[in-house]
């Protein structure tokens, strides 16, 4: 088998470094000990026909392996977890529980957390952005309470560190420095356990090392507009 190839950006704004979703795929590959290669895209290239043939929505990451092409980080992580040992139990029930937490992370916990990026960054200049934040915080807080309650005093959600934990930690890291997460010490400790893993560090270092490109035309103006909106 040839090494899998993933796609990633060669440049993103500082706030996105370490968070772009190819990181989740890198982490999964590092956990199972599978070497991989990276096809880097400049900003804008992801919307071209060549990449859209791999990813119909013009996003990253994608994953290619011996004629198989996948998109969506969750689907890719699931494929990696079921192909190589390390992120999925051997028994069917254990696999189902691990998959359950993968879906919980991406479908239940991540959506309200992602809304913060629109309120605070991408649509911060809209008149409704700041008034909307309290309701977004309320939804996030509700989810975090449920997650913390289910985790309890466990190290991980389904026994060992599995694919569901990899994705849940990835999602919670988005608000790692936000007081919303700090209200739940067990989740703070849970995230730290995940980010202390050697495979996590290798994945982060690899993603950060790949940011060698330049910002697209108009980025400075866009950034200035957002900063002005944040000051208002």
C-alpha positions as CSV (number, residue, x, y, z in Angstrom):
1,X,0.0,0.0,0.0
2,X,1.3,3.5,-0.8
3,X,1.2,6.1,1.9
4,X,-2.2,7.9,2.2
5,X,-2.2,11.4,0.9
6,X,-4.2,14.1,2.7
7,X,-4.8,17.7,1.6
8,X,-4.1,20.8,3.8
9,X,-3.7,24.5,3.4
10,X,-0.2,26.1,3.1
11,X,-1.5,29.2,4.9
12,X,-4.3,30.1,7.3
13,X,-4.9,33.1,9.6
14,X,-3.2,32.8,13.0
15,X,-6.5,32.1,14.8
16,X,-7.0,29.0,12.6
17,X,-3.6,27.4,13.0
18,X,-3.8,24.1,14.9
19,X,-7.6,24.0,14.2
20,X,-7.9,23.3,10.5
21,X,-9.6,19.9,10.2
22,X,-6.7,18.1,8.5
23,X,-5.2,18.1,12.0
24,X,-7.8,15.6,13.1
25,X,-6.8,13.2,10.3
26,X,-3.1,13.8,11.0
27,X,-3.7,12.9,14.7
28,X,-5.6,9.7,13.8
29,X,-2.8,8.6,11.5
30,X,-0.2,9.4,14.1
31,X,-2.1,7.4,16.7
32,X,-2.2,4.3,14.5
33,X,1.4,4.7,13.4
34,X,0.6,5.2,9.7
35,X,3.0,7.5,7.7
36,X,1.3,9.8,5.2
37,X,2.0,12.5,2.7
38,X,0.4,15.9,2.3
39,X,-0.7,17.8,-0.8
40,X,-0.7,21.5,0.1
41,X,-3.2,23.9,-1.3
42,X,-2.8,27.7,-1.5
43,X,-5.9,29.7,-0.4
44,X,-8.4,29.7,-3.2
45,X,-7.0,26.5,-4.8
46,X,-9.5,24.4,-2.8
47,X,-12.3,25.9,-4.9
48,X,-10.8,24.9,-8.2
49,X,-12.2,21.9,-10.3
50,X,-9.2,19.6,-9.5
51,X,-9.8,19.8,-5.8
52,X,-13.6,19.8,-6.1
53,X,-13.3,16.5,-7.8
54,X,-12.0,15.2,-4.5
55,X,-14.1,17.4,-2.2
56,X,-17.4,18.7,-3.7
57,X,-17.6,21.5,-1.2
58,X,-14.2,22.9,-1.8
59,X,-12.8,22.2,1.7
60,X,-10.0,20.3,3.4
61,X,-9.1,17.7,4.2
62,X,-9.4,15.0,1.7
63,X,-7.8,11.5,1.9
64,X,-6.5,9.3,-0.9
65,X,-5.4,5.7,-0.5
66,X,-5.0,3.1,-3.3
67,X,-7.8,4.4,-5.4
68,X,-10.0,5.4,-2.5
69,X,-10.8,9.1,-2.1
70,X,-12.7,10.4,1.0
71,X,-13.7,13.8,2.3
72,X,-15.1,14.9,5.7
73,X,-12.7,14.6,8.6
74,X,-15.1,12.4,10.6
75,X,-15.5,9.9,7.8
76,X,-11.7,9.9,7.3
77,X,-11.0,9.3,11.0
78,X,-13.5,6.5,11.1
79,X,-11.9,4.9,8.1
80,X,-8.5,5.1,9.7
81,X,-9.8,3.8,13.0
82,X,-11.4,0.7,11.4
83,X,-8.4,0.0,9.0
84,X,-5.6,0.1,11.5
85,X,-5.5,-1.0,15.2
86,X,-5.4,1.6,17.9
87,X,-8.5,3.7,17.8
88,X,-11.3,1.1,17.7
89,X,-12.0,-2.0,19.9
90,X,-12.0,-5.3,18.2
91,X,-15.5,-6.2,19.2
92,X,-18.6,-5.0,17.5
93,X,-20.2,-3.5,20.6
94,X,-17.0,-1.6,21.4
95,X,-16.9,-0.3,17.9
96,X,-20.4,0.9,18.1
97,X,-19.7,2.8,21.3
98,X,-16.6,4.4,19.9
99,X,-18.6,5.5,16.8
100,X,-21.4,6.8,18.9
101,X,-19.0,9.3,20.5
102,X,-17.6,10.3,17.1
103,X,-21.1,11.3,16.1
104,X,-21.7,13.0,19.4
105,X,-18.6,15.1,19.0
106,X,-19.3,16.2,15.5
107,X,-23.1,16.4,15.4
108,X,-24.1,17.5,18.9
109,X,-21.2,19.3,20.5
110,X,-19.4,20.9,17.7
111,X,-22.3,22.8,15.9
112,X,-22.9,25.3,18.8
113,X,-19.2,25.7,19.4
114,X,-18.7,26.5,15.7
115,X,-21.3,29.3,16.0
116,X,-18.8,31.2,18.1
117,X,-16.5,31.6,15.1
118,X,-19.2,33.3,13.2
119,X,-20.2,35.6,16.1
120,X,-16.6,36.5,17.1
121,X,-14.8,36.4,13.7
122,X,-16.4,35.7,10.4
123,X,-19.6,37.8,10.9
124,X,-18.4,40.0,13.8
125,X,-19.2,43.1,11.7
126,X,-22.9,42.3,11.5
127,X,-25.2,44.2,13.8
128,X,-26.7,41.0,15.2
129,X,-23.3,39.4,16.1
130,X,-22.7,40.7,19.7
131,X,-26.4,40.4,20.7
132,X,-26.4,36.8,19.5
133,X,-23.4,35.7,21.6
134,X,-25.3,35.1,24.9
135,X,-27.7,32.6,23.3
136,X,-24.8,30.8,21.6
137,X,-23.0,30.6,25.0
138,X,-26.1,29.2,26.6
139,X,-26.3,26.4,24.0
140,X,-22.7,25.6,24.4
141,X,-23.0,25.6,28.2
142,X,-25.9,23.2,28.0
143,X,-23.9,20.8,25.9
144,X,-20.8,21.0,28.0
145,X,-22.9,20.2,31.2
146,X,-24.2,17.1,29.5
147,X,-20.8,16.0,28.2
148,X,-19.2,16.5,31.7
149,X,-22.0,14.6,33.4
150,X,-21.6,11.6,31.1
151,X,-17.8,11.6,31.4
152,X,-18.0,11.7,35.2
153,X,-14.7,10.5,36.7
154,X,-13.8,8.4,33.6
155,X,-10.5,9.0,31.7
156,X,-12.2,8.4,28.4
157,X,-15.8,7.9,27.2
158,X,-15.6,4.3,26.2
159,X,-12.8,2.8,28.2
160,X,-9.5,3.3,26.3
161,X,-8.6,6.4,24.2
162,X,-10.6,5.8,21.0
163,X,-11.7,7.7,17.9
164,X,-14.6,9.2,19.7
165,X,-12.2,10.8,22.2
166,X,-9.9,12.0,19.5
167,X,-12.8,13.9,17.9
168,X,-14.3,15.1,21.2
169,X,-10.9,16.5,22.3
170,X,-10.5,18.1,18.9
171,X,-13.9,19.8,19.2
172,X,-13.4,21.0,22.8
173,X,-10.0,22.4,22.0
174,X,-11.8,25.1,19.9
175,X,-12.8,26.7,23.2
176,X,-9.8,25.6,25.2
177,X,-9.1,29.1,26.4
178,X,-12.7,30.2,26.8
179,X,-14.3,30.5,30.3
180,X,-17.1,28.3,29.0
181,X,-14.8,25.3,29.2
182,X,-13.1,26.5,32.4
183,X,-16.4,26.1,34.2
184,X,-16.0,22.3,33.8
185,X,-12.7,21.2,35.4
186,X,-13.2,17.5,34.4
187,X,-13.5,18.6,30.7
188,X,-10.4,20.8,31.1
189,X,-8.5,17.8,32.4
190,X,-10.0,15.5,29.7
191,X,-8.7,17.9,27.0
192,X,-5.3,18.0,28.6
193,X,-5.1,14.2,28.7
194,X,-5.7,14.2,25.0
195,X,-3.3,17.0,24.1
196,X,-0.6,15.4,26.2
197,X,-0.5,12.4,24.0
198,X,2.7,12.1,21.9
199,X,0.6,11.5,18.7
200,X,-1.2,14.8,19.3
201,X,2.0,16.7,19.5
202,X,3.4,15.1,16.4
203,X,0.2,16.0,14.5
204,X,0.2,19.6,15.7
205,X,3.9,20.1,14.9
206,X,3.4,18.7,11.4
207,X,0.4,21.0,10.7
208,X,2.2,24.0,11.9
209,X,5.3,23.2,9.9
210,X,3.2,23.2,6.7
211,X,2.1,26.8,7.0
212,X,4.7,28.2,4.6
213,X,2.4,30.0,2.2
214,X,1.2,33.6,1.9
215,X,-2.1,35.2,2.6
216,X,-4.5,35.7,-0.4
217,X,-5.1,39.1,-1.9
218,X,-7.5,41.2,0.2
219,X,-6.7,39.4,3.5
220,X,-5.2,42.4,5.2
221,X,-8.3,44.5,4.4
222,X,-10.6,41.7,5.7
223,X,-8.6,41.4,8.9
224,X,-8.7,45.2,9.5
225,X,-12.4,45.2,9.0
226,X,-12.9,42.5,11.6
227,X,-10.6,44.2,14.1
228,X,-12.5,47.4,13.7
229,X,-15.8,45.6,14.3
230,X,-14.4,44.0,17.5
231,X,-13.5,47.4,18.8
232,X,-17.0,48.8,18.3
